[in-house]
Amino acid sequence: MFNKIQKFIFSDILKNRIVLAYTLLLAILSWSVFSIEDDGNKGVLTLLNIILLTTPLVSIIFTAIYLYNSSEFIELLLSQPIKRGKIWTGLFLGLFSSLAVAFIIGAGVPIMFFVQGSIGLILIGSGVMITGIFVSLGFLCTILTRDKARGIGISILLWLFFSLLFDGLVLFLLFQFADYPIEKVMVGVSALNPIDLARIFIILQLDVSAMLGYTGAIFKDFFGTGFGAIIGFVLMCLWAVIPFMVSRRMFIHKDL
């Protein structure tokens, strides 16, 4: 039954017009960027900014809307002799896998066509990880409140915080404590934002760490090493797992 839930969600979402439009949009933007830019690195940076803006937004908002619209279907599943944890996990895997496939088709194919070496694989992997993280956050936003408008509002606020407001807060702290050696602290602060983690990995692979500001050398020394890369990957995995596990626990014990 668990696999049937995942397969049903997967096939249902792939036929969704919003997901099809998302796939088409990524494809148009990706092919256009690489066709316009002669320098592959510039194309990667441009596409990276597009991916880190659109993928989290679509993932978290679509997840919240889909779960709220599927409330009757979820209640039907709860009436069956299936454990709640398996239902929630099946929903997550179905949503994540379908959105990940949409991303790979839309952005992954042109990336592999134009970008050579490990940079393309890392960019695709980062996009898939960001998809999983914001699907997980979407599940958490949905379980926090039964009110659809409030849940979608929380999702939008989270996206705004991680995509725009977080960097503004970091810059504010850098200016306020410019006289103190806080560069190494910024490495820890970056772990609080999965979007920044993905951006750091890609930029370091392109060897343009100067774009990270005056802390670029610190990031390169830490995340540029094998140990730093492993730590960064583990942190991104935790960003995907922890919100989902919290929402799963709440779903199991929540009175629906």
N, C-alpha and C positions, 0 to 999 in steps of 0.2 A: 504493500500500500504506500509506503514511503516513497519508493521509486515512481509509482504511478502519480502521486501528487506532484513530484518534481517534473515529470515528463509532461503532465497536463499544463502546468504553469508555463513551462518552457515553450511548448507549442502554441499556447494561447498568446503569450507576449510577443513571440516572433511575428504573429499576424496582426499585432496592434499597429494602428496607423502612426501613433506617436513614435514608436520604436523604429518603424520603417522610415519615417521622416528624419529621425535622429541619425540613422545609418546613412541615409542619402546626404544629409548635411555634412557629416564628417567626411564622406567620400569626396564631395564637391570641394570642400575647404582643403583637404589634404592634397588632392591632385592639383588644385589651383596653386597652392603654396609652392609645391615642388616644381611646377611648370614655370612659375614666375621667377623663382630664385635660382640663380646660376650656382651659388655657393650652397653645398649641401648642409653645412653647419648652420647657416642663416635660416635655411628652410626648416631644420629641426627645431631651432629656437622659436621661430614664428609659430610652428605647429604645436610646440610644447605649450606656449601661452594659450593657444586656442583650446587645447585638450584640457588643461588645468582649469579653464573657465567653464567650458560647456559640460564636460563629463561629470564632474561632481554635481552640478545643478540638475542635469537630467536624471542622474542616478537617484539622488535623494528625493526629488519632487515626484518622479514617476513612481518610486517605491511607495511613498506615502499615499499618493492618490490611488494606486492599484490596491493596496491593502484596505483602505477605507471603502472602496467600491466593491471589494470582495468579502465584506463582512458577513453577508448572508451565506456565501459559500464556505467561509471559515466556520460559521455556526453549524452548518450542515455536516462538516467534517468532524466537529466536536461531538455530534450526536452518534458518531460511529465508534466502534471499539478500537480507537487508535489513540495512542499516547499523545498528549499535547505537545511534548517536546519534539516528537517526530513530525507532527503537522507543521510546527513553526520552522523546523530545519528544512523540511521539504519546500515550504514557501520561499525560504531564503535562497536555497540552492537553485530553485527554478528561476527566480528573479535575477540572481547574480549571473547565472550561466547564460541566460538569454541576452542580458545587457552586455555581457562580456563578448558574446558572439557578434552582437551588433557593432561593438567598438572595433573588434578585430577585422570585420568585413569592411567597415567604413574607413577606418584609419590605418589598420594594420597592413592591409594589402598594399596601398601606395607607399607606406613606410618601408616595407621589405623590398619594394620595387626600386626605390630611389636611394635608400640609405644602406650603405654597405657596413659589414662588420657587426660588432656587438652593440653599437649605439642604437641601431634600429630595434634589436631585441629588447634592450633595456627600456626604450621608449614605449614599446608595446606592453612590456611587463608592468611598467609604472602605470600605464593607463588602465590595465586590467585590475591592478591592486587598488587604484583610486576608485574604480567602479565598485569593487567589493567593499571598500571602507565606507563609501557613502550610501550604498544599499544597506549596510549594517546600521549606520546612523539613521537611515529612514525607518528601519524597523523599530529602533529605540524611540524615535519621535512619535510613531504611530501608537505604540503601547503605552506611552505616557499619558495620553488623553484620548477619550472617545470622540471628542468634538473634531470634526474634519477640518474646519477652518483654522482652529487653534493648532492642530497637528501640522498642517501644511505651513502655517506661519512660523512654527518652531523650526521646520525644515529649512525654510528660506533664510531665517536668521542664522542658522548654523552655517549654511553655505556662504552667506555674506561675511560672517566672522572669519572663517578659514580662508576665503578667497581674497578679501579686501581689508577687513578691519584688523586682522592679526598683524599684517605687515606694518600697518600704521602704528599700532601699539609698540611693535619692536623698534621702529624708527624713533618713536617718542622716548623710549627707554634709552636708546643709544645716545640721543642728544642730551637727555637729562643726566646721564652718568658718563659723559664723554671723557671726563678727567680720571676715570677709574678703569683698571684693566678688566673689562667684562667680556672680552672677546671669547674666552673659553666658555663663559656662561651662555653665550649665544648658541653654542653647539647644543646645550641642553634645552634651551628655549625652542630651538628649531624642531625638537622631537615632539613638541606640543601641537604641531601642525603637520598633518600628513601631506598636504599639498606642497609645503616647503621642502619636506624630505624628498619628494619626487623631483622637484625642481633642482635641488642641490645635486642629486645623483646624475641627472642628465647634463647639467652645466659642467660638472667636474669631468665627465666623460669627454666633453668637447674641449676641455682644457682652456676654458674661458672663465676661470674662477674669479677673475677680477670683477665680473658682472655681479658677484655676490657682495660687493662693497669691500670695506677695509677688513672685514672678517673673513674674506675669501681664502686667505692663506691658512687660517685656523681650520676652516671647513675642509680644505684640501689635505691638510696634515692628518685629520681624523677620518673623514669619510673616504678619502682617497686611498686609504690602506685596506687590505683584505679584511682585517678585524672590524674597521669602521663600516665597511660595506655590509658585513654580516649583521652588525648591530642595527644599522639602518633598516635592513630587510626585516629583522625581527620586530622592530618598532612598528613598521607598517603592517605586519601580520597581526600584532597586538591591537592596532587601531581597527582592524577588521573583525577580530575575534571578540574583544571585550564588550563593545556595545551590543553585538548580537547576543552574547551569552547573558548579558544583563536583561535584555528584552525577552529572551527565551525563559529566563527564570521568572520574570514578571508575568509572562503569558501563562506559564504553568499554574501559578498561584492566583491569577486574577479571576474574579467572578465576572464572567461574560453573560 
